[in-house]
Amino acid sequence: MTVIAMWAHPRAASTAFLRMMIARGDVTVVHEPLVTLTDWQETALPDRDGGTAVCRTPGQIMAHLVDLGRDRTVFFKDTMEYRYQYLHDHPDEIAGIEHTFIVRDPAKAISSHFAMKPTMSCSDVGYEHQWHLFELARTVMGREPVVVDADRLLQEPAAVVAAYCAAVGLPFRPEALTWEPQDRAEWQRTRQWHVDASNSSGFTVPAKQYRATVANHDLLRSYYDHHLPFYERLVEHAL
C-alpha cells in the first residue's frame, strides 16, 4: 500500500480531482489536512478502525497518513497558500510518499481566488510554494513527481486520469469520472470554497467570468507576474 499526495495551489480544480478519487471507492481519501491544521490548529483524520484521530502537529499528520497507508492506499490533497516549512525541515518523513502536483493557468486561478478572497496576498497564490516542494519531492523520491495540467484535465479527463493512474500505480476506473452532486463532510469547514465541486457531477470547464482579472487589475497582474515563472516550470513536467 502507499500514500499519494496531491499538492495544489488554490483554485486548481483539485477538489474535483479529490471527488473523483472518492468516487473510485478503493482508496482512503483525506481532504487538506495541513491547511486545515494551519487554519484551525487541529485536523481530524480517519483512523484504521473506522473512527477518527485528531492531529495537532504536521508530524502527527504525516505519521498518521503513513500508518493509515499500511492497510489501504491513501490519497490526500492539500492547497499551498502556505509553505509548510515542516516538510522542508523533515524530508525523511515524506520520502516514502508518492508526491504529485496539479497546476492551472494562473490567470484563471488568480481571478477565481480573488473572487473568493479579496484580501489574498501574493504568497497565497501558491505556485512558488508548489515549486519549492516539487524540488524537494524530486530529491527525496529520486525521480520527477507527477504533475497534472488542470486545464487539460478539464478538457480531456479520461486521458489525463488514465495517465495519472498509470504513473502512481492505481488501476484506471473510468466509472469514477462521473459522480452524484453532493455536499461532502470532508470539506464542511471550508464549504464556501467547494460549492462548484459539491454541485458537480464530473470534470467540466468552468464558464464563469470574473470582474477582476490579471488583465484589468494591477495588483492581480503583479501576482501573476510573480508566479508565472513557477507555473511554467511546473507545467513543463505535466502528463
C-alpha positions as CSV (number, residue, x, y, z in Angstrom):
1,M,0.0,0.0,0.0
2,T,1.1,3.6,-0.4
3,V,0.3,7.3,0.3
4,I,-0.3,9.5,-2.7
5,A,-0.2,13.3,-2.1
6,M,-1.6,15.9,-4.5
7,W,-0.2,19.4,-3.8
8,A,-2.3,22.1,-5.3
9,H,-2.4,25.9,-5.4
10,P,-5.9,27.3,-4.5
11,R,-8.5,27.1,-7.3
12,A,-6.7,24.4,-9.3
13,A,-9.7,22.0,-9.6
14,S,-8.0,19.8,-7.0
15,T,-11.3,19.3,-5.1
16,A,-12.9,17.9,-8.3
17,F,-9.9,15.6,-8.5
18,L,-10.4,14.5,-4.9
19,R,-14.1,14.0,-5.6
20,M,-13.1,11.6,-8.4
21,M,-10.9,9.7,-6.0
22,I,-13.8,9.4,-3.6
23,A,-15.9,8.0,-6.4
24,R,-13.4,5.3,-7.0
25,G,-14.2,3.6,-3.7
26,D,-10.9,1.8,-3.4
27,V,-8.7,4.4,-1.7
28,T,-8.9,6.2,1.6
29,V,-9.3,9.9,0.8
30,V,-8.2,12.8,3.1
31,H,-9.1,16.4,2.4
32,E,-6.5,19.2,3.1
33,P,-5.0,18.0,6.4
34,L,-2.2,20.6,6.5
35,V,-4.1,23.7,5.5
36,T,-6.8,22.6,8.0
37,L,-4.2,22.3,10.7
38,T,-2.8,25.7,9.9
39,D,-6.1,27.5,9.9
40,W,-7.8,25.6,12.7
41,Q,-4.9,24.2,14.9
42,E,-6.2,20.6,14.5
43,T,-7.1,18.1,11.9
44,A,-9.5,15.1,12.2
45,L,-8.3,12.2,10.1
46,P,-9.8,8.7,9.5
47,D,-8.2,6.0,11.5
48,R,-7.6,2.3,10.8
49,D,-10.6,1.3,12.9
50,G,-13.1,3.4,11.1
51,G,-13.1,6.2,13.6
52,T,-11.2,9.5,13.6
53,A,-7.9,10.6,15.1
54,V,-7.2,14.3,15.9
55,C,-3.8,15.5,14.9
56,R,-2.3,18.8,16.2
57,T,1.1,18.9,14.6
58,P,2.4,18.4,11.0
59,G,4.5,15.5,12.2
60,Q,1.4,13.8,13.7
61,I,-0.4,14.2,10.4
62,M,2.4,12.8,8.3
63,A,3.0,9.8,10.6
64,H,-0.8,9.1,10.7
65,L,-1.1,9.2,6.9
66,V,1.8,6.8,6.5
67,D,0.4,4.4,9.1
68,L,-3.1,4.6,7.5
69,G,-1.5,3.7,4.2
70,R,-0.2,0.4,5.5
71,D,-3.7,-1.1,5.2
72,R,-5.1,0.7,2.1
73,T,-3.9,3.2,-0.4
74,V,-4.4,6.7,0.9
75,F,-4.9,9.8,-1.3
76,F,-4.7,13.2,0.2
77,K,-4.7,16.6,-1.3
78,D,-3.6,19.9,0.2
79,T,-3.5,23.5,-1.0
80,M,-0.3,25.5,-0.8
81,E,-1.2,29.0,0.2
82,Y,1.3,28.2,2.9
83,R,4.8,26.9,2.6
84,Y,4.6,24.1,5.2
85,Q,8.1,24.6,6.4
86,Y,7.9,21.4,8.5
87,L,8.1,19.3,5.3
88,H,11.3,21.1,4.2
89,D,12.8,20.6,7.7
90,H,11.9,16.9,7.9
91,P,12.4,15.5,4.3
92,D,12.8,11.9,5.7
93,E,9.2,11.9,6.8
94,I,7.9,12.5,3.3
95,A,10.4,10.4,1.4
96,G,8.1,7.4,1.2
97,I,5.1,9.3,-0.2
98,E,4.1,9.5,-3.9
99,H,4.1,13.2,-4.4
100,T,2.0,14.6,-7.3
101,F,1.1,18.2,-8.2
102,I,-1.8,20.0,-10.1
103,V,-1.5,23.4,-11.7
104,R,-4.0,25.6,-13.6
105,D,-3.4,28.6,-15.8
106,P,-2.6,31.3,-13.2
107,A,-4.7,33.9,-14.9
108,K,-7.8,31.8,-14.3
109,A,-6.8,30.6,-10.8
110,I,-5.9,34.1,-9.5
111,S,-9.2,35.6,-10.7
112,S,-11.1,32.8,-9.1
113,H,-9.1,33.1,-5.9
114,F,-9.6,36.9,-5.7
115,A,-13.3,36.5,-6.1
116,M,-13.4,34.2,-3.1
117,K,-10.8,36.1,-1.0
118,P,-10.3,39.8,-1.9
119,T,-7.7,40.0,0.9
120,M,-5.5,37.4,-0.7
121,S,-1.7,38.1,-0.6
122,C,0.8,37.3,-3.3
123,S,2.1,34.3,-1.4
124,D,-1.4,32.9,-1.0
125,V,-1.4,32.3,-4.8
126,G,0.7,29.3,-4.1
127,Y,2.8,28.4,-7.2
128,E,6.1,29.4,-5.6
129,H,5.4,27.2,-2.6
130,Q,4.5,24.4,-5.0
131,W,7.7,24.7,-6.9
132,H,9.9,24.6,-3.9
133,L,8.0,21.5,-2.7
134,F,8.3,20.0,-6.2
135,E,12.1,20.4,-5.9
136,L,12.1,18.8,-2.5
137,A,9.9,15.9,-3.7
138,R,12.1,15.3,-6.7
139,T,15.1,15.0,-4.4
140,V,13.5,12.6,-1.8
141,M,11.8,10.5,-4.5
142,G,14.8,10.3,-6.8
143,R,12.6,11.0,-9.8
144,E,10.3,13.5,-11.3
145,P,7.0,13.9,-9.5
146,V,3.8,13.6,-11.5
147,V,2.2,17.0,-12.5
148,V,-1.4,17.3,-13.7
149,D,-2.3,20.2,-16.0
150,A,-5.7,21.1,-14.7
151,D,-6.8,22.8,-17.9
152,R,-6.1,19.7,-19.9
153,L,-7.8,17.6,-17.2
154,L,-11.0,19.5,-17.5
155,Q,-10.9,19.1,-21.3
156,E,-9.7,15.5,-21.5
157,P,-10.5,13.9,-18.2
158,A,-10.3,10.3,-19.3
159,A,-6.9,10.7,-20.9
160,V,-5.4,12.6,-18.0
161,V,-6.8,10.5,-15.2
162,A,-5.7,7.3,-17.0
163,A,-2.2,8.7,-17.3
164,Y,-2.2,9.7,-13.7
165,C,-3.3,6.3,-12.5
166,A,-0.6,4.6,-14.6
167,A,2.0,6.9,-13.1
168,V,1.1,6.4,-9.5
169,G,0.2,2.7,-9.7
170,L,-3.5,2.7,-9.5
171,P,-5.9,0.9,-11.8
172,F,-7.9,3.3,-14.1
173,R,-11.6,3.3,-13.2
174,P,-13.5,5.2,-15.9
175,E,-16.7,4.9,-14.0
176,A,-15.2,7.3,-11.3
177,L,-15.1,10.1,-13.9
178,T,-18.8,10.9,-13.0
179,W,-20.4,11.1,-9.6
180,E,-23.6,12.4,-7.9
181,P,-23.5,16.0,-6.9
182,Q,-23.1,16.1,-3.1
183,D,-22.0,18.4,-0.3
184,R,-19.3,16.3,1.4
185,A,-18.5,16.2,5.1
186,E,-14.8,16.3,4.2
187,W,-15.0,20.0,3.3
188,Q,-17.6,21.1,5.9
189,R,-15.3,23.7,7.5
190,T,-14.5,25.3,4.1
191,R,-17.7,24.6,2.3
192,Q,-17.8,28.0,0.6
193,W,-14.6,27.2,-1.3
194,H,-16.1,24.0,-2.7
195,V,-19.5,24.9,-4.0
196,D,-18.6,24.1,-7.6
197,A,-17.3,20.7,-6.5
198,S,-20.4,20.0,-4.5
199,N,-22.6,20.8,-7.4
200,S,-20.5,18.9,-10.0
201,S,-21.1,15.5,-11.5
202,G,-17.8,15.3,-13.4
203,F,-15.0,17.3,-14.8
204,T,-16.2,20.4,-16.7
205,V,-14.6,23.6,-18.0
206,P,-15.9,26.4,-15.8
207,A,-18.0,29.0,-17.7
208,K,-17.6,31.7,-15.0
209,Q,-16.4,35.2,-15.9
210,Y,-14.8,37.4,-13.2
211,R,-14.9,41.2,-12.9
212,A,-11.3,41.5,-11.6
213,T,-8.7,39.8,-13.8
214,V,-5.0,40.0,-14.3
215,A,-5.8,42.0,-17.5
216,N,-7.6,44.8,-15.7
217,H,-6.4,44.7,-12.1
218,D,-2.8,45.9,-11.3
219,L,-2.4,44.0,-8.1
220,L,-3.6,40.8,-9.6
221,R,-1.3,41.4,-12.5
222,S,1.7,41.7,-10.1
223,Y,0.7,38.4,-8.5
224,Y,0.5,36.8,-11.9
225,D,3.9,38.2,-13.0
226,H,5.5,36.8,-9.8
227,H,4.0,33.3,-10.0
228,L,4.0,32.7,-13.8
229,P,7.7,31.5,-13.9
230,F,6.9,28.9,-11.2
231,Y,3.8,27.8,-13.0
232,E,5.8,27.4,-16.3
233,R,8.5,25.3,-14.5
234,L,5.8,23.0,-13.1
235,V,3.7,22.6,-16.2
236,E,6.7,21.6,-18.2
237,H,6.5,18.3,-16.3
238,A,2.8,17.8,-16.8
239,L,1.4,14.4,-18.1
